[in-house]
Amino acid sequence: WPVITQLPSAQLDAATWEAAHRELVAFLRDLIRIPSINPPDPPGPELDAAHFIAGVLRAEGLNPEVIESAPGRGNVTVRLRGDGTGGDALLLLSHLDVVPANAADGWTHAPFAADIADGYVWGRGAVDMKQMVALETQVVVLLARRARTAGLDPARDPITGLRRDVLYTCTADEEAGGREGAGWLAEHRPDTLAAAGALNEAGGVSVEIGGRGFY
């Protein structure tokens, strides 16, 4: 493996990082305000959230795909291209659904208001897991901007510095088993999940499959 002496992120100045942070928080708040509750009654908010994310990515010159695995159940995916020397893709995996929330159940802030208080964003999904949706989305946004700054098309051209593809997939239905989200994609659209490894929520839990450890 090559030795990396300086991370590409280290080339960004403090003002750029601060702007990216503000943008991430604003995106997170907008996403929390979409009540993508699962189980949905009626269905639809998950699809609304998927279209919202796709709109943000399109604004950066990317070509995301919204996949409606069932009526109102939305998944969104996009691929950034590397030069292929680093192997198969890295998957940024997340889910956009949240468990139900009743404002009368002791909430000190309305669950879908996305208030900022005491240094935190408050709302259903702020931890599980729209904060990581926002983080992974911002990574994709910054990579797309790097490509555009270099005169590249981020939807088609390999992005300078990427040795492998970065695959971003945000799914529906994780909170109720995933059959209409990641499970459906694995069966019908495996290209949206196929990768050498994935970054996802949690950590701490490992399983052994085929003699290999998965975390």
Phi, psi and chi 1 to 4 in degrees:
 res  aa     phi    psi   chi1   chi2   chi3   chi4
   1 TRP       -  139.1  -64.6   95.5      -      -
   2 PRO   -68.8  150.0   25.4  -34.5      -      -
   3 VAL   -87.3  124.8  175.4      -      -      -
   4 ILE   -94.8  114.2  -61.7  174.4      -      -
   5 THR   -87.6  -25.9   57.5      -      -      -
   6 GLN  -146.4  125.1 -175.6 -177.3   41.4      -
   7 LEU   -68.0  142.4  -64.7  174.0      -      -
   8 PRO   -55.4  -33.3  -26.4   35.1      -      -
   9 SER   -63.5  -25.3   56.2      -      -      -
  10 ALA   -68.3  -15.1      -      -      -      -
  11 GLN   -80.8  -10.6  -59.3  171.3   18.9      -
  12 LEU   -86.1  135.9  -61.5  178.4      -      -
  13 ASP   -80.9  169.8   56.8   43.2      -      -
  14 ALA   -61.9  -36.6      -      -      -      -
  15 ALA   -65.3  -38.1      -      -      -      -
  16 THR   -65.6  -43.1  -59.9      -      -      -
  17 TRP   -62.9  -41.5  -83.4  120.9      -      -
  18 GLU   -63.6  -42.3  179.2   60.8   29.6      -
  19 ALA   -63.9  -40.4      -      -      -      -
  20 ALA   -64.3  -38.3      -      -      -      -
  21 HIS   -64.8  -45.2  178.7  -98.2      -      -
  22 ARG   -60.6  -40.7  -70.7 -165.5  -57.8  -90.9
  23 GLU   -65.5  -42.0 -165.9  171.9    3.3      -
  24 LEU   -60.6  -46.4 -175.0  154.6      -      -
  25 VAL   -63.1  -42.0  171.4      -      -      -
  26 ALA   -63.2  -41.9      -      -      -      -
  27 PHE   -62.5  -45.4  172.6   87.1      -      -
  28 LEU   -58.6  -44.5  173.0   59.4      -      -
  29 ARG   -63.2  -42.9  -62.9 -178.6   74.7 -164.5
  30 ASP   -62.9  -38.0  -73.1  -18.8      -      -
  31 LEU   -69.1  -40.4 -169.1   59.7      -      -
  32 ILE   -62.2  -33.6  -71.6  172.6      -      -
  33 ARG   -70.5  -10.5  -69.0  176.2 -177.5  131.0
  34 ILE   -91.3  109.0  -58.7  172.6      -      -
  35 PRO   -77.7   74.6   29.1  -33.5      -      -
  36 SER   -81.6   62.2   49.6      -      -      -
  37 ILE   -74.9  143.4  -65.4  168.5      -      -
  38 ASN  -132.8  122.8 -174.0   17.2      -      -
  39 PRO   -77.3  141.3   25.7  -33.0      -      -
  40 PRO   -83.8  139.6   29.8  -31.4      -      -
  41 ASP  -147.3   98.9 -175.4   21.0      -      -
  42 PRO   -79.2  168.0   31.9  -36.5      -      -
  43 PRO   -67.0  156.2   23.2  -32.4      -      -
  44 GLY   146.9  -42.7      -      -      -      -
  45 PRO   -61.5  -31.3  -26.3   35.8      -      -
  46 GLU   -62.4  -41.0  -74.9  175.8  -49.5      -
  47 LEU   -65.3  -38.8 -174.2   59.5      -      -
  48 ASP   -59.6  -43.6  -66.9  -17.2      -      -
  49 ALA   -64.8  -40.8      -      -      -      -
  50 ALA   -62.4  -42.5      -      -      -      -
  51 HIS   -66.9  -35.7  -80.4  -60.0      -      -
  52 PHE   -62.2  -48.0  168.8   67.1      -      -
  53 ILE   -61.0  -44.8  -65.6  168.6      -      -
  54 ALA   -60.1  -37.3      -      -      -      -
  55 GLY   -63.6  -39.7      -      -      -      -
  56 VAL   -63.2  -42.2  169.2      -      -      -
  57 LEU   -70.1  -38.1  -61.2  176.4      -      -
  58 ARG   -63.4  -35.6  -72.6 -167.3 -169.5   97.7
  59 ALA   -62.6  -18.9      -      -      -      -
  60 GLU   -97.0    9.1  -58.8  -62.1  -26.0      -
  61 GLY    89.9    8.7      -      -      -      -
  62 LEU   -91.3  171.0  -65.2  167.6      -      -
  63 ASN  -125.9   69.2 -172.4   26.5      -      -
  64 PRO   -69.9  157.8   29.1  -36.2      -      -
  65 GLU  -117.4  128.4 -178.5 -178.9    3.4      -
  66 VAL   -97.2  124.2  173.8      -      -      -
  67 ILE  -114.2  117.2  -58.3  168.5      -      -
  68 GLU   -93.9   95.9 -169.2  172.4    0.8      -
  69 SER   -71.9  -23.3   49.6      -      -      -
  70 ALA  -155.4  163.1      -      -      -      -
  71 PRO   -52.8  118.7  -29.6   37.1      -      -
  72 GLY    82.7   -1.3      -      -      -      -
  73 ARG  -102.9  108.4  -44.8  -54.8  -65.6  -88.6
  74 GLY  -105.9  139.6      -      -      -      -
  75 ASN  -126.8  147.9  -51.4  -90.8      -      -
  76 VAL  -133.1  139.3   59.6      -      -      -
  77 THR  -143.2  148.7 -174.5      -      -      -
  78 VAL  -154.3  152.7   73.3      -      -      -
  79 ARG  -124.0  132.0 -178.2 -178.9  -68.0  -90.9
  80 LEU  -104.2  138.2  -61.3  170.6      -      -
  81 ARG   -99.7  135.7  -55.0 -159.7  176.3  -82.5
  82 GLY  -103.8 -173.2      -      -      -      -
  83 ASP   -85.3   -3.6   62.7   18.4      -      -
  84 GLY    85.8   -3.3      -      -      -      -
  85 THR   -78.2  -13.8   61.8      -      -      -
  86 GLY   -97.4    3.0      -      -      -      -
  87 GLY   100.4 -159.5      -      -      -      -
  88 ASP   -69.6  170.6  -67.6  -25.4      -      -
  89 ALA   -65.5  157.1      -      -      -      -
  90 LEU   -99.4  126.7  171.2   66.2      -      -
  91 LEU   -97.6  123.2  172.4   62.6      -      -
  92 LEU   -95.0  105.7  -55.6 -178.1      -      -
  93 LEU  -114.3  136.1 -179.3   62.7      -      -
  94 SER  -154.9  175.7   57.0      -      -      -
  95 HIS  -132.9  149.8   66.5   85.9      -      -
  96 LEU  -107.1   -1.0   47.8   75.6      -      -
  97 ASP   -90.0  156.5   59.5  -38.5      -      -
  98 VAL  -133.2  159.9  -60.9      -      -      -
  99 VAL   -75.4  159.8  -63.7      -      -      -
 100 PRO   -60.3  156.9  -24.6   34.9      -      -
 101 ALA  -141.7  131.1      -      -      -      -
 102 ASN  -111.4  119.7 -174.2  -21.1      -      -
 103 ALA   -59.7  -21.1      -      -      -      -
 104 ALA   -82.7   -6.5      -      -      -      -
 105 ASP   -90.1   48.4  -69.5  -19.0      -      -
 106 GLY    82.5   10.7      -      -      -      -
 107 TRP   -68.9  131.0  -75.2   81.3      -      -
 108 THR   -86.7  -14.8   56.0      -      -      -
 109 HIS  -133.8  145.8  -63.0  -93.9      -      -
 110 ALA   -56.3  133.9      -      -      -      -
 111 PRO   -63.6  -21.7   18.3  -30.4      -      -
 112 PHE  -119.7   22.2  -62.1  104.2      -      -
 113 ALA   -89.5  -22.5      -      -      -      -
 114 ALA    56.7   44.4      -      -      -      -
 115 ASP   -65.6  152.2  -67.2  -21.1      -      -
 116 ILE  -107.6  122.6  -65.6  180.0      -      -
 117 ALA  -152.4  139.8      -      -      -      -
 118 ASP    56.0   30.8  -57.1  -40.2      -      -
 119 GLY    82.6    9.9      -      -      -      -
 120 TYR  -125.5  154.7  -65.4   91.9      -      -
 121 VAL   -93.3  125.1  178.0      -      -      -
 122 TRP  -103.3  136.6  -65.4   70.8      -      -
 123 GLY   157.8  160.9      -      -      -      -
 124 ARG   -65.4  125.1  174.3   60.2   85.3 -149.8
 125 GLY    97.0   -6.7      -      -      -      -
 126 ALA   -60.6  -31.0      -      -      -      -
 127 VAL  -102.9  -43.0  173.3      -      -      -
 128 ASP  -119.8   97.9 -174.9   11.2      -      -
 129 MET  -133.7   38.9   66.4  171.2  -66.8      -
 130 LYS   -66.9  -19.5  -71.2 -176.9  175.3  179.6
 131 GLN   -65.6  -36.6   94.4  -69.0   11.7      -
 132 MET   -78.8  -30.5 -166.1  159.2  179.4      -
 133 VAL   -57.0  -46.4  175.0      -      -      -
 134 ALA   -63.2  -43.3      -      -      -      -
 135 LEU   -61.4  -49.0  173.5   63.5      -      -
 136 GLU   -68.2  -36.3  -67.3 -176.3  -14.4      -
 137 THR   -62.8  -42.5  -58.2      -      -      -
 138 GLN   -66.1  -35.2 -167.0   67.2   19.5      -
 139 VAL   -59.6  -46.8  167.8      -      -      -
 140 VAL   -62.9  -41.8  171.0      -      -      -
 141 VAL   -60.5  -46.2  164.2      -      -      -
 142 LEU   -65.7  -37.5  -69.1  175.4      -      -
 143 LEU   -66.3  -41.1  -72.7  171.3      -      -
 144 ALA   -62.9  -40.0      -      -      -      -
 145 ARG   -66.9  -36.2  -71.0  177.3 -175.7  170.2
 146 ARG   -59.8  -43.2 -177.2 -158.8  -64.7  178.7
 147 ALA   -62.6  -45.7      -      -      -      -
 148 ARG   -64.7  -37.8  -68.9  163.8   58.8 -162.0
 149 THR   -61.4  -32.5  -61.1      -      -      -
 150 ALA   -86.0    6.1      -      -      -      -
 151 GLY    79.1   18.8      -      -      -      -
 152 LEU   -99.1  160.4  -58.1  172.9      -      -
 153 ASP   -93.5  109.0  178.9   -6.8      -      -
 154 PRO   -66.1  -16.5   23.4  -33.0      -      -
 155 ALA   -81.7  -15.7      -      -      -      -
 156 ARG  -131.7  -39.1  -63.2 -178.0 -179.8 -178.4
 157 ASP   -84.4  145.9  -64.2  -29.0      -      -
 158 PRO   -60.8  135.8  -23.3   34.4      -      -
 159 ILE   -89.4  130.9  -63.4  176.2      -      -
 160 THR   -53.9  127.4  -56.4      -      -      -
 161 GLY    96.6  -15.9      -      -      -      -
 162 LEU   -89.2  120.9  -76.1 -173.1      -      -
 163 ARG   -93.1  -10.6  -62.7 -178.0   57.8 -115.3
 164 ARG  -143.4  162.2   64.6  176.1   77.4 -134.9
 165 ASP   -65.9  148.7  -71.5    2.7      -      -
 166 VAL  -110.4  117.9  172.7      -      -      -
 167 LEU  -106.9  122.2  176.9   59.3      -      -
 168 TYR  -108.9  123.3  168.4  104.3      -      -
 169 THR  -138.7  123.1  -60.7      -      -      -
 170 CYS  -117.7  124.5 -172.5      -      -      -
 171 THR  -112.5  162.4   70.6      -      -      -
 172 ALA   -90.3  168.6      -      -      -      -
 173 ASP    66.2   18.9 -165.7   37.0      -      -
 174 GLU   -65.9  -36.3 -170.5  -87.8  -10.6      -
 175 GLU   -70.6  -14.0  -61.6  -68.5   -1.3      -
 176 ALA  -122.7   27.1      -      -      -      -
 177 GLY   111.8  -19.2      -      -      -      -
 178 GLY    81.4    4.5      -      -      -      -
 179 ARG   -64.7  -29.8  -70.6 -177.8  176.9   85.1
 180 GLU  -102.5   16.2  -66.7  179.0  -15.8      -
 181 GLY  -128.6 -105.6      -      -      -      -
 182 ALA   -61.5  -36.4      -      -      -      -
 183 GLY   -63.7  -42.9      -      -      -      -
 184 TRP   -65.1  -42.2 -170.5   95.2      -      -
 185 LEU   -64.2  -40.9  -67.7  174.0      -      -
 186 ALA   -60.7  -35.2      -      -      -      -
 187 GLU   -82.6  -42.4 -178.5  176.2   -4.6      -
 188 HIS  -103.8  -26.9  -60.5  -79.4      -      -
 189 ARG  -137.9   63.6  -71.2  -68.4  -53.6  -85.3
 190 PRO   -61.5  -20.0   21.0  -32.9      -      -
 191 ASP   -63.1  -20.6   58.2  -62.9      -      -
 192 THR   -82.3   -6.2   64.9      -      -      -
 193 LEU  -127.4  -17.1  -60.7  172.1      -      -
 194 ALA   -66.8  121.9      -      -      -      -
 195 ALA  -162.2  162.9      -      -      -      -
 196 ALA   -72.8  -28.8      -      -      -      -
 197 GLY  -166.2  167.1      -      -      -      -
 198 ALA  -137.4  149.0      -      -      -      -
 199 LEU  -109.2  126.2  -61.5  177.4      -      -
 200 ASN  -146.0 -178.7 -168.8 -129.2      -      -
 201 GLU   -71.3  168.8   65.7  178.9  -32.5      -
 202 ALA    67.4 -151.0      -      -      -      -
 203 GLY   159.5 -148.3      -      -      -      -
 204 GLY    61.8  -12.1      -      -      -      -
 205 VAL  -117.8  129.2  177.1      -      -      -
 206 SER  -130.3  149.6   63.5      -      -      -
 207 VAL  -134.8  156.9  -65.1      -      -      -
 208 GLU  -111.2  124.0 -175.3  172.7  -53.1      -
 209 ILE  -130.4  121.3  -57.7  173.4      -      -
 210 GLY    61.2   31.1      -      -      -      -
 211 GLY    80.5    6.5      -      -      -      -
 212 ARG  -117.7  146.6  -62.6  179.5   63.5 -170.4
 213 GLY   -88.8  134.2      -      -      -      -
 214 PHE  -122.3  136.1  -69.6   80.5      -      -
 215 TYR  -123.0      -  -60.5   87.3      -      -
